[in-house]
Amino acid sequence: MKFKFVFWNQLKYLGNLTFSIVLLLIISLISLVGTIIEQDNNLEYYQEKYPLDTNNLFALNWEVIEQFKLNQIYNSWLFLGLLLIFSLSLIICTFSTQLPSLKNARQWKFKRNISINKQLYSQNYNLFKSFSTIGCYMNQSEYYIFYQKYYLYCYKGLQGKLAPIFVHLSILLLLSGSVTSLLTSFSIQEMVPAGEMFNMQNVINSGSLSSIPNNISGRVNNFEIDYYSNRSIKQFYSFITLKDNTHQNFKKKLISVNDPLYFKDLTIYQTDWQINGIRLEVNDKKSIQIPVKKLDNNNQAYWFANLQYNKTNSYSFIISNIDGNIACYNREGRFLHLLQVKQRNTIDYVPIKITDILTSTGLQIKQDSGVWIIYLSFLFLMLSILISYISYSQVWLTIDHSILKISGTTNRAEINFEEDMYKLKKFLL
């Protein structure tokens, strides 16, 4: 028994408010470093952005980042340990302070002597009505009543005492959801040609406890782009089919940016696209594929392809978008013709038909088991804000030589409390 008492007293130090605030400040400072320095990128990224020859104030370069693992702060055991200690601090504070405070607020607190106090609403009245009548009135005013001979204790708004507990619960849920996401989530980036199958294989990052599903595959049935009137891109879409190895569970959806597909705890986002090449027929013969190279000119993207027809003739193709015309040039760079997809054209007496523009769509596949816990934490936080507006009010009434003494206090909404006291005064007169 003595060991438990000593152990609990020592453990209560973790629930100390000062200790919790200091711990929260340390976590915030570490998080600030993790926000300034990009996390979980490859070594080449840090070598390019934080080179060794920079003369900055803090001598921050990629070797320092790698040595102290500043690019993996949120995965470090130090950071996770601080979160664990902070969570224990909140739990201990809840059970040692908040819950006992709530329990104590529900108990009666009779006052034998009521004196004038600037912190309390206090006044004396001649007693004209019985205590039972006054108690019924206070009960009708939504107060809970405790009665004992010459003493009456009333309170209301006990729900407001729940706000700190809900705040602690929301923070605990937020921390547990974040750690769950950190340990179990994964992200996969795929660039899939239209009409091709894809699997979960190009993993960008994953938690140490994550599990990549190997029984789910998908297919990009089609890819298309919507343009504005000035031919700038408005939106791009991918028609996706996902299924498991049983072929009984599958889902089809046309996804776009900010409109993902959900399937078995997976979320598939539309992130990017690219042109891989063009497929064409020359001299009405079997079609051939030509790769393209992307060019940027004044923030405008173009794709360039070259066709060597024979030893003396070659043609270049410039693509500005997948729905428009394709400009054709000869080897000297002279413009020859605008080619339309799936239409037969004759250039220098050579029949050429662009049958297709080969595109790929960029997909990001994510699984985050902790996101719903985080959403739940935000819900509890909003509830705590609403509950905190409920004021906790207390009223004491004592009979002393046929004189009724009244005292009361509230933690907020003083105007409403004064209105309650004014109505009580009118009732007593």
Number of C-alpha atoms within 10 A of each C-alpha: 6 7 8 9 10 11 11 13 11 11 14 16 15 20 23 16 13 11 14 20 12 12 16 15 12 14 16 12 11 16 15 11 14 16 12 8 16 14 17 16 12 10 13 10 13 19 14 11 10 19 14 14 8 10 10 9 6 6 12 14 19 21 15 13 17 13 9 10 15 19 23 17 21 18 17 12 10 12 16 17 11 15 19 16 15 24 22 17 22 23 19 19 21 19 14 15 15 19 16 11 14 16 10 11 15 12 11 15 17 18 15 13 12 17 14 13 10 7 9 15 16 19 16 17 14 13 16 11 12 9 20 11 11 16 20 12 14 20 15 10 13 12 20 18 16 16 15 10 8 13 20 23 24 22 25 21 19 18 14 20 21 19 22 18 21 22 21 22 20 24 20 22 23 23 21 19 22 18 19 20 23 21 18 18 22 23 20 19 19 20 17 20 22 19 16 12 15 16 16 17 12 13 15 15 15 19 17 12 13 18 12 17 12 11 11 19 17 19 20 22 16 17 20 15 15 14 13 9 8 6 12 11 12 10 12 18 21 25 17 21 17 23 18 17 11 9 10 8 12 16 15 17 15 17 19 19 13 9 13 19 20 17 17 13 9 17 16 22 21 21 18 16 20 16 20 17 20 20 16 21 18 17 12 12 10 8 14 12 17 15 15 19 13 14 14 9 7 5 7 9 12 16 20 17 17 18 15 11 11 7 6 7 12 14 19 20 20 20 24 16 18 17 15 13 15 20 17 20 19 18 14 10 10 11 14 14 16 14 21 17 19 13 10 16 17 13 14 9 8 12 14 19 21 21 18 17 19 20 20 22 22 17 22 19 22 20 23 21 20 22 16 14 20 22 15 16 24 17 13 22 22 16 16 22 15 12 19 20 14 19 20 20 20 22 25 22 27 24 21 15 8 11 13 20 21 23 21 21 18 21 12 14 13 13 10 12 21 15 11 14 19 12 12 16 13 9 11 16 10
